[in-house]
Every structure is written in C-alpha cells, then in structure tokens.
Amino acid sequence: MRALLILGSTLVVVTVFAFLLSQGLTGPIRNLTRIAEDLSRGGVIMKINEVNRRDEIGALAAAIDRMGVSIRLAMDRLKAKP
C-alpha cells in the first residue's frame, strides 16, 4: 500500500513539474511566433521581453528584434524615396 502511495505522489509531482517546464518553454516560443507573424503583416514590434534571456530563445528573440529594426529602416527608406 505504501508503494502505491509513493508511486501515486511521484506521478503527481512529475506531472506538475513537466507541465510547468513545458509552459516555461512554449510560452516564449508562442510569443515570438506571434511577434514574427505581426512583423510579416507589416506590424511594428513594441518590445520583445525574451531578448534578455541567455539561451536559444533569447538568441531567437534578438534575431527577430534585429529583423524588425531592419524592416523598419527599409520601409522608412522606401517612403523617403521620391
């Protein structure tokens, strides 16, 4: 009986941990996907919070941020041409 109780509680703890870990990974990716979609439609990036991360998601966020700046500069140059 004790083994089943330990097994059940371990299963609950592992499930909660896996859920929290998956939310920590997929949340920023969903946000970056939304920002990239807005950018592709001509939207303006306000602020990318994930830029401050020091992992692969932070590197991706920095690249998307630079891409947004490049697109804005290109659009401004096109508008300035006579």
N, C-alpha and C positions, 0 to 999 in steps of 0.2 A: 504494500500500500504506500509506503514511504517513497519507494522508487517511482511510482506513478505520479505522486505529488511533485517530486523533484523534476521529473520529465515534463510534466504539465507547466510548472512555473518556468522552467528553462525555455520551453517553447514560446511562452508568452513574452519573456524578456527578449529572446532573439527576434521574434516577430516585430516587437515595438522598435528595437534597435534598427532592424532592416528598413522599416518604414521611415524612420527619422533620417537615416542615412540616404535613402533614395530621394526623399524630399529635398535634402540639402544639395543633392547633385542635380536633380531635374528642374528645380525651381529656377536657378540661374540660367540654365540652358533654355528653358521656356521663355524667360525674359529676353535673352539675347536673340532668340528666334523672332520674337515679336518686334524687337527693335530693327532687325535686319529686314523684316517684311515691310515695316513702315518706311525704312530707307529706300527700299526698292520701289515704293509707290510715290517717292518724292517727298516724304515726310522729313521733318527735322528732328534730329536726336536732341533730346533735352539733357539728360545725364545718365550715364551708364554706371551704376553702382558697383558692378563686378570688376571694374578696372583696377581697383585696389587689391584684388586677390593676387596671391603669388603662386598660382597654379595654372594649369592649362586653360581653365575657364577665364582667368584673368588675362592671359595672353590673347585669347579669342576676343574678349571684350575690348582690349586695347586695339586690336586689329580692326574691329568693327568701328570703333571710335575714330581711328585714323581714316578709315574709308569714308565715314560721314563727313569729316573735315575736307577731304579731297573732293568729294562730290559737291559740297557747298562752294568751295573755291572755284571749281569748274563751272558750276551754274552761274556764279557771280561774273566770271569772265565772259561767259556766253551772253549774259544780259548786258554787259558793258560794251560789247562789240556793236559798231554802228550798222 
